[in-house]
Amino acid sequence: MLLLSSAVAGQPSTLRDLSLSKTLSPFAVIHAFKANWIWELPFGKNQWIGGGAGAFLDRIIGGWAFHGAARIQSGTPFNRATSVSSA
């Protein structure tokens, strides 16, 4: 029996035996770790550095922060396929 794979995810490869089509989705993400952070820098009024700053200096050196996000996951990596046609 010849089994042809389906080009569309979610369609069974054969309608005669649906148990042959049991597999993970190409977009399955089994494990995912996500993190977000904000670190406010200690500069400006009432802070560790520049604690005695006036209003003008506080507007320049105060209120700075580092922030970021990270995501680490398992699964199939993104693969961009391009087709080239020859004329």
N, CA, C and O of each residue as an XYZ file, in Angstrom:
348
protein
N       0.854     -1.180      0.000
C       0.000      0.000      0.000
C       0.895      1.237      0.000
O       1.833      1.323      0.793
N       0.619      2.176     -0.867
C       1.391      3.409     -0.995
C       0.749      4.490     -0.147
O      -0.429      4.800     -0.321
N       1.525      5.075      0.784
C       1.026      6.148      1.636
C       1.703      7.445      1.227
O       2.928      7.553      1.267
N       0.926      8.400      0.845
C       1.448      9.713      0.485
C       1.185     10.666      1.634
O       0.085     10.686      2.186
N       2.164     11.440      1.992
C       1.966     12.379      3.099
C       1.181     13.588      2.615
O       1.236     13.969      1.445
N       0.458     14.172      3.540
C      -0.363     15.328      3.222
C       0.477     16.600      3.318
O       1.341     16.714      4.187
N       0.225     17.541      2.435
C       0.967     18.802      2.453
C       0.390     19.770      3.467
O       1.058     20.732      3.848
N      -0.826     19.539      3.909
C      -1.495     20.437      4.851
C      -1.498     19.789      6.228
O      -1.943     18.652      6.379
N      -1.006     20.504      7.232
C      -0.988     19.971      8.590
C      -2.410     19.778      9.080
O      -3.271     20.630      8.859
N      -2.653     18.679      9.733
C      -3.974     18.410     10.276
C      -4.804     17.492      9.407
O      -5.832     16.993      9.864
N      -4.406     17.252      8.186
C      -5.124     16.325      7.336
C      -4.508     14.941      7.478
O      -3.285     14.821      7.560
N      -5.321     13.900      7.508
C      -4.767     12.560      7.620
C      -4.034     12.154      6.345
O      -4.392     12.580      5.247
N      -2.995     11.318      6.509
C      -2.249     10.866      5.346
C      -3.047      9.852      4.530
O      -2.870      9.745      3.316
N      -3.917      9.117      5.197
C      -4.788      8.176      4.500
C      -6.119      8.112      5.238
O      -6.159      8.247      6.461
N      -7.188      7.909      4.513
C      -8.506      7.798      5.146
C      -8.839      6.346      5.452
O      -9.828      6.073      6.132
N      -8.036      5.414      4.965
C      -8.310      3.993      5.213
C      -7.962      3.594      6.642
O      -8.681      2.801      7.251
N      -6.861      4.136      7.192
C      -6.437      3.792      8.548
C      -5.981      5.074      9.255
O      -4.831      5.487      9.104
N      -6.871      5.702     10.021
C      -6.569      6.977     10.681
C      -5.545      6.825     11.800
O      -4.957      7.816     12.231
N      -5.320      5.590     12.284
C      -4.337      5.409     13.351
C      -2.913      5.642     12.851
O      -2.009      5.827     13.666
N      -2.689      5.637     11.552
C      -1.370      5.934     11.002
C      -1.026      7.412     11.071
O       0.132      7.784     10.882
N      -2.002      8.253     11.336
C      -1.799      9.704     11.320
C      -1.545     10.290     12.695
O      -1.572     11.511     12.847
N      -1.299      9.466     13.699
C      -1.065      9.980     15.050
C       0.364     10.482     15.155
O       1.309      9.696     15.084
N       0.524     11.774     15.322
C       1.834     12.390     15.453
C       1.675     13.750     16.114
O       0.560     14.250     16.261
N       2.769     14.335     16.504
C       2.722     15.687     17.052
C       2.542     16.688     15.921
O       2.953     16.448     14.786
N       1.939     17.775     16.242
C       1.786     18.856     15.284
C       3.159     19.437     14.951
O       4.048     19.429     15.802
N       3.350     19.943     13.728
C       4.617     20.584     13.411
C       4.869     21.835     14.256
O       6.002     22.309     14.347
N       3.822     22.358     14.864
C       3.936     23.573     15.665
C       3.909     23.273     17.163
O       3.728     24.190     17.963
N       4.086     22.012     17.560
C       4.002     21.618     18.970
C       5.165     22.213     19.765
O       6.324     22.120     19.359
N       4.839     22.821     20.894
C       5.840     23.337     21.821
C       5.598     22.604     23.140
O       4.658     22.904     23.876
N       6.467     21.642     23.416
C       6.286     20.812     24.605
C       6.798     21.527     25.851
O       6.126     21.528     26.883
N       7.968     22.129     25.768
C       8.563     22.832     26.904
C       8.805     24.283     26.512
O       9.331     24.564     25.435
N       8.421     25.201     27.390
C       8.657     26.625     27.133
C       8.998     27.324     28.444
O       8.333     27.118     29.459
N      10.027     28.140     28.413
C      10.424     28.961     29.550
C      10.398     30.409     29.092
O      11.057     30.765     28.115
N       9.647     31.238     29.786
C       9.536     32.655     29.438
C       9.916     33.489     30.657
O       9.537     33.167     31.783
N      10.664     34.555     30.424
C      11.081     35.428     31.520
C      11.029     36.882     31.074
O      11.412     37.212     29.952
N      10.556     37.737     31.953
C      10.552     39.183     31.761
C      11.205     39.810     32.984
O      11.027     39.328     34.103
N      11.958     40.878     32.777
C      12.602     41.514     33.921
C      12.698     43.017     33.725
O      12.724     43.536     32.609
N      12.749     43.690     34.870
C      12.972     45.142     34.924
C      13.933     45.394     36.079
O      13.706     44.942     37.201
N      15.004     46.119     35.791
C      15.964     46.496     36.823
C      16.070     48.009     36.816
O      16.634     48.601     35.896
N      15.524     48.623     37.848
C      15.578     50.078     37.968
C      16.950     50.473     38.498
O      17.370     50.002     39.555
N      17.644     51.331     37.772
C      18.990     51.742     38.161
C      18.932     52.701     39.346
O      18.016     53.520     39.429
N      19.892     52.615     40.261
C      19.840     53.392     41.502
C      20.396     54.810     41.350
O      21.276     55.214     42.110
N      19.895     55.558     40.384
C      20.323     56.942     40.173
C      19.149     57.872     40.398
O      18.022     57.548     40.023
N      19.393     59.023     41.004
C      18.356     60.032     41.157
C      18.000     60.301     42.602
O      18.642     59.797     43.523
N      16.975     61.095     42.783
C      16.536     61.522     44.108
C      16.091     60.315     44.938
O      15.386     59.434     44.447
N      16.514     60.291     46.197
C      16.207     59.214     47.151
C      16.734     57.857     46.703
O      16.165     56.828     47.064
N      17.802     57.839     45.929
C      18.421     56.600     45.471
C      19.844     56.512     46.017
O      20.324     57.440     46.668
N      20.513     55.395     45.748
C      21.856     55.148     46.256
C      22.880     56.107     45.639
O      23.762     56.598     46.343
N      22.774     56.378     44.337
C      23.684     57.306     43.660
C      22.897     58.552     43.274
O      21.885     58.456     42.580
N      23.345     59.704     43.712
C      22.654     60.957     43.415
C      21.438     61.178     44.289
O      20.462     61.796     43.863
N      21.495     60.675     45.508
C      20.354     60.786     46.415
C      19.998     62.213     46.792
O      18.839     62.505     47.087
N      20.986     63.109     46.787
C      20.723     64.498     47.140
C      20.538     65.381     45.913
O      20.703     66.598     46.007
N      20.203     64.807     44.783
C      20.077     65.576     43.539
C      18.867     66.501     43.590
O      17.840     66.192     44.195
N      19.023     67.623     42.948
C      17.906     68.548     42.832
C      16.926     68.084     41.756
O      17.116     67.049     41.118
N      15.870     68.885     41.573
C      14.819     68.496     40.629
C      15.335     68.413     39.193
O      14.979     67.491     38.459
N      16.179     69.380     38.786
C      16.682     69.387     37.410
C      17.597     68.184     37.153
O      17.453     67.494     36.144
N      18.540     67.939     38.071
C      19.458     66.811     37.917
C      18.725     65.475     38.025
O      19.086     64.514     37.345
N      17.711     65.410     38.863
C      16.931     64.184     39.005
C      16.201     63.841     37.707
O      16.050     62.664     37.379
N      15.749     64.846     36.970
C      15.083     64.594     35.678
C      16.049     64.034     34.644
O      15.623     63.341     33.720
N      17.340     64.320     34.780
C      18.336     63.824     33.826
C      18.817     62.423     34.207
O      18.858     61.528     33.363
N      19.183     62.235     35.484
C      19.798     60.969     35.876
C      18.817     59.976     36.485
O      19.149     58.795     36.590
N      17.647     60.395     36.883
C      16.695     59.501     37.544
C      15.753     58.802     36.572
O      15.535     59.265     35.452
N      15.204     57.692     37.016
C      14.179     56.995     36.252
C      14.680     56.054     35.167
O      13.885     55.595     34.347
N      15.965     55.755     35.138
C      16.510     54.850     34.124
C      16.333     53.400     34.563
O      16.373     53.096     35.755
N      16.136     52.503     33.587
C      15.954     51.085     33.900
C      16.382     50.228     32.713
O      16.349     50.661     31.561
N      16.781     49.007     33.027
C      17.020     47.980     32.019
C      15.827     47.035     32.059
O      15.355     46.670     33.136
N      15.347     46.646     30.907
C      14.270     45.668     30.875
C      14.479     44.747     29.687
O      15.157     45.098     28.721
N      13.889     43.570     29.772
C      14.064     42.618     28.694
C      13.113     41.451     28.814
O      12.371     41.319     29.787
N      13.153     40.613     27.807
C      12.325     39.418     27.764
C      13.117     38.319     27.070
O      13.911     38.581     26.167
N      12.891     37.096     27.503
C      13.561     35.950     26.905
C      12.569     34.805     26.798
O      11.671     34.666     27.629
N      12.737     33.990     25.770
C      11.904     32.804     25.587
C      12.785     31.680     25.065
O      13.460     31.825     24.046
N      12.768     30.567     25.771
C      13.503     29.379     25.376
C      12.473     28.262     25.280
O      11.704     28.038     26.215
N      12.458     27.560     24.142
C      11.440     26.530     23.965
C      11.969     25.362     23.154
O      12.948     25.484     22.416
N      11.303     24.236     23.306
C      11.621     23.073     22.503
C      10.686     23.057     21.297
O       9.744     23.845     21.216
N      10.952     22.175     20.392
C      10.102     22.060     19.214
C      10.887     22.270     17.941
O      12.098     22.488     17.968
N      10.200     22.202     16.850
C      10.829     22.368     15.556
C      11.211     23.823     15.353
O      10.372     24.704     15.541
N      12.463     24.105     14.972
C      12.836     25.497     14.730
C      12.167     26.036     13.476
O      11.791     25.284     12.577
N      12.030     27.333     13.438
C      11.420     27.981     12.285
C      12.359     27.824     11.087
O      13.537     28.171     11.163
N      11.835     27.307      9.998
C      12.621     27.107      8.802
C      11.897     27.771      7.639
O      10.825     27.328      7.226
N      12.470     28.796      7.137
C      11.835     29.525      6.051
C      12.269     28.901      4.729
O      13.448     28.912      4.375
N      11.324     28.379      4.034
C      11.621     27.731      2.754
C      11.275     28.692      1.617
O      10.228     29.338      1.625
N      12.151     28.767      0.672
C      11.900     29.598     -0.508
C      11.955     28.718     -1.739
O      12.734     27.767     -1.807
N      11.146     29.036     -2.681
C      11.164     28.277     -3.925
C      11.775     29.136     -5.025
O      11.552     30.345     -5.093
N      12.532     28.495     -5.865
C      13.177     29.168     -6.977
C      12.641     28.563     -8.257
O      12.698     27.350     -8.456
N      12.128     29.403     -9.107
C      11.615     28.894    -10.388
C      12.597     29.240    -11.487
O      13.086     30.367    -11.567
N      12.874     28.285    -12.316
C      13.768     28.535    -13.443
C      12.940     28.752    -14.692
O      12.017     27.991    -14.983
N      13.274     29.783    -15.414
C      12.489     30.117    -16.606
C      13.072     29.493    -17.845
O      12.534     29.673    -18.938
